[in-house]
Amino acid sequence: MDFAERGRAVNQDLRVLDDAHRLGRITRAEYRVRRRRLLETLYDPSAVVTARNTLVPPTATTTPRVRRRRRRLTPRPPPTRPAMR
């Protein structure tokens, strides 16, 4: 079975699962467990690229930008003083 066929089969199973959850036949927790299990069947460990085997050229790395404070469009109201007694 190729990836496209597996994808179609999983999509059909997900539709059935969604209907069961929507109609209240299964709980949210059970829905999530079954959904996760279905999606894991699409996982192909040979197609995964991890950080251990990737080469990133130094120009591709980013540095954090300096954040500037946003200016207020309206002036702040003057501070209020407590009433004197």
C-alpha positions in Angstrom: 0.0 0.0 0.0 1.5 3.3 -1.0 1.4 6.5 1.0 -1.6 8.0 -1.0 -3.7 4.9 -0.3 -2.7 4.9 3.4 -3.6 8.6 3.5 -7.1 7.9 2.0 -7.7 5.0 4.4 -6.7 7.1 7.4 -8.8 10.0 6.3 -11.8 7.7 6.0 -11.1 6.3 9.5 -10.7 9.9 10.8 -14.1 10.8 9.4 -15.8 7.8 11.1 -14.0 8.7 14.3 -15.0 12.3 14.1 -18.7 11.3 13.6 -18.6 9.0 16.6 -17.2 11.8 18.8 -19.5 14.4 17.5 -22.5 12.2 18.1 -21.4 11.5 21.6 -20.6 7.8 21.2 -17.0 8.2 22.5 -15.5 10.6 25.0 -13.0 13.3 24.1 -10.2 11.4 25.7 -11.0 8.2 23.7 -11.3 10.3 20.5 -7.8 11.8 21.1 -6.2 8.4 21.8 -7.7 6.9 18.7 -6.9 9.9 16.5 -3.3 9.9 17.7 -3.1 6.1 17.0 -4.5 6.6 13.5 -2.1 9.5 12.6 0.8 7.4 13.9 0.1 4.9 11.2 1.2 7.6 8.6 4.5 8.1 10.4 7.5 6.9 8.3 10.7 7.1 10.4 12.9 6.8 7.3 11.5 10.1 6.0 12.2 12.1 9.1 15.1 14.5 9.1 16.4 15.3 12.5 18.8 17.9 13.8 21.5 15.3 14.2 21.9 14.9 10.4 21.1 18.3 9.0 23.6 20.8 7.8 22.6 24.4 8.2 24.8 27.1 6.6 25.8 29.8 9.0 24.0 32.4 6.9 20.7 30.6 7.4 20.7 31.1 11.2 18.9 34.0 12.6 19.7 36.3 15.4 17.0 37.8 17.6 15.9 41.3 16.7 15.9 44.1 19.2 12.3 44.9 20.2 11.3 48.5 20.4 8.7 49.8 22.7 5.5 50.7 20.9 4.5 54.3 21.2 1.1 55.1 22.5 -1.2 56.9 20.1 -3.0 58.7 22.8 -1.4 60.4 25.7 -1.6 58.9 29.1 -4.1 60.5 31.5 -2.6 62.5 34.4 -2.3 60.5 37.6 -5.3 61.0 40.0 -4.8 62.1 43.5 -6.6 60.6 46.4 -9.3 62.9 47.9 -8.3 64.9 50.9 -10.3 64.6 54.1 
